[in-house]
Amino acid sequence: MRRFLLPLVAALLLGPAAAQGKSAAPPPARSSPRSAMVFVGAQDRGAEASALKLGGMVEEALGRAEHYTVTALGDAAGERVPADAREALHTAGLAVEAGQTAFEAGKLDEAQQQLEAAVKAYEHGAAGLYNIDEFTRASGYLAAVYQAKHRDDDAKDALTEALAVKPAFRLEGKLDEGPVGDLLRSARRESNAGHKGSASLFTTPPGGKVFVDGELKGYGPLSLDRLPVGKHFVRFERAGYMNVGQMAEVVSTDDIAVKARFVPTHEFAAEEEALAQALKEVDSPKCGPATFSLLDHYRLERAIFANVSTTGDNLVLDLSLVDGAQHRRIAHRRNSFQGEEPDNIGREVRRLVSGLLADADAAEKPRAEKEASDDPLDSVSGMEDWGDEDDAPRKRHKSSHDE
């Protein structure tokens, strides 16, 4: 009897493959990357300016990971440039071409009309003006028209406006070698020695990206100084919301306030409330309906929810990795930052995301091995765990990061 029982016990404890002297097959490798997205929220007012910045770092770190295809919320949430801004920029582009053609043909009045209209149209299209060279090109040709009509003061003003938004501005082609080029060099000297001003920029809700003359300056609320006196293109951006843009005039006598109110895109408007709720739900490993409705809406396999908060002088980043197929949070990590340089924070965020994904892989490996095994007692860890099937889930041990 003993000769029969011992092999049977070995088979039950070790599984069919081990009893026969065979090693269990490794779990199958994943052949396609997972679709993923990062959702960000600030848990208190002190974290609002930093939340989107840290969220961008998380998104960049996830984009480096193998087996993930990351879609930015800003790209998935539809058109961000308002229709009137798009139309203004289209009109401006046509007017510049028509104005340049008229100038080269010696039709100065027509050229002036077209180029003045182009400059105004670019100002109206500030919310979508990503390439500031389009505006400075129009200003340069308008200055050339004014100079050809012996209106040197107007020409210099046009060049000064171009230099305010782009100090390195240069005229195109032969224009730089003619009289208007001399005016540009004179305007540049005066601009370099000219007065500077400051601006305070605010967004509602807070935390949007702030671009001045096409250059990212930071996240609102934001204060800037040493800005050249004159007009500047200001654009505010926030993922899921329409861009806001305007022409702001900086003066040397007072700080100017520039404010923007974000409106959700048409596609994101229905999801805005769900995102706010989901950022609360991920505190629990089971999450909630809003969390999975977001994953379903954007057709995601996984998502990282980044909650940012403040504790004293510390900035706390709380990351939850949610899996749509398993319908639960599969990994969770948290870190705090205090007075660190941006580069150091970026490295810490990359390490945090890497650890989060490693935790998920570690938790998923036993699941994959279980699915790959045909041993009916694969999930039993030993004779001490034998009993009713309903007891099995209570006997699973968790690591410090395993959810």
Order of alpha helices (4+ residues) and beta strands (2+ residues): alpha-beta-alpha-beta-alpha-alpha-alpha-alpha-alpha-alpha-beta-beta-beta-beta-beta-beta-beta-alpha-alpha-alpha-beta-beta-beta-alpha
